[in-house]
Amino acid sequence: MSVDEVRLGDDRLQLTPCEMRLLHSVAAMAPAPVRRSAVRERLSDAETSDNIVSVMICRLRRKLGADMPIETVRGVGLRWIDSAIGEAA
């Protein structure tokens, strides 16, 4: 498996470069939450809006399904969780 490849079980997920950066940004900071502003900066340039971040999160959640290990921390941002135990990694 390459560094730019994501698998869910035996299935290889097709992620866009922005989705991959979003996933990496959140997972790399686990268990600490990542501010939306930091995610926004990582996704693209200064013109990336909060709405674009929300759309990217929605798309990533749809691709990863119900067991997505990213949760929204209200008022803070996003956090990677260990879905096997339901707690922050």
C-alpha atoms as one frame of an Amber mdcrd trajectory, in Angstrom:
protein
   0.000   0.000   0.000   1.417   3.406  -0.936   1.483   6.406   1.390  -1.250
   8.064  -0.692  -3.587   5.085  -0.466  -6.447   4.646   1.972  -8.129   1.331
   2.615 -11.338   0.590   4.425 -11.261  -3.118   5.116 -10.333  -4.707   1.803
 -11.627  -1.777  -0.253  -9.317   0.887  -1.627 -10.918   4.327  -1.320 -10.633
   6.869  -4.107  -9.842  10.145  -2.360  -9.098  13.474  -3.983  -5.854  15.220
  -3.035  -7.846  17.640  -0.833  -9.637  14.776   0.927  -6.292  13.073   1.500
  -4.818  16.259   3.005  -7.884  16.643   5.239  -7.628  13.066   6.456  -3.894
  13.367   7.072  -4.255  16.735   8.852  -6.672  15.322  11.390  -5.025  11.922
  11.851  -1.551  13.399  12.300  -2.661  15.478  15.293  -4.500  12.688  17.152
  -5.704  12.763  19.841  -5.652  16.565  19.856  -8.396  18.373  17.969  -7.413
  20.384  14.898  -8.870  23.854  14.412 -10.914  24.396  11.255  -8.637  27.311
  10.358  -5.623  24.959  10.343  -7.530  22.491   8.173  -8.553  25.313   5.840
  -4.918  26.406   5.448  -3.808  22.843   4.772  -6.500  22.181   2.162  -5.668
  24.946  -0.233  -4.871  28.612  -0.460  -6.153  31.622   1.459  -9.389  31.633
  -0.559 -10.632  28.378   0.938 -13.783  29.171   2.921 -15.323  27.413   5.909
 -18.061  26.242   3.553 -15.504  24.461   1.368 -14.044  22.787   4.463 -17.555
  21.639   5.442 -18.150  20.216   1.962 -14.833  18.343   2.041 -15.646  16.897
   5.469 -19.074  15.797   4.221 -17.556  14.096   1.155 -14.926  12.348   3.262
 -17.550  11.144   5.756 -19.648   9.762   2.902 -16.677   7.835   1.498 -15.559
   6.475   4.877 -19.054   5.509   5.965 -20.567   5.184   9.427 -17.309   4.160
  11.096 -15.469   7.337  10.116 -12.867   8.048  12.798 -13.220  11.844  12.580
 -15.548  13.690  14.897 -16.549  17.321  15.050 -15.599  19.046  18.294 -18.047
  21.907  18.548 -16.357  25.281  18.807 -12.924  23.762  18.198 -12.618  21.767
  14.979 -12.049  18.117  14.157 -10.534  15.207  16.053  -9.389  11.726  15.047
 -10.942   9.053  17.252 -10.142   5.405  17.659 -13.395   3.981  16.325 -12.585
   0.545  17.747 -13.008   1.854  21.281 -14.950   5.040  20.615 -12.438   7.316
  22.328  -9.835   9.795  21.220  -6.743   8.006  19.950
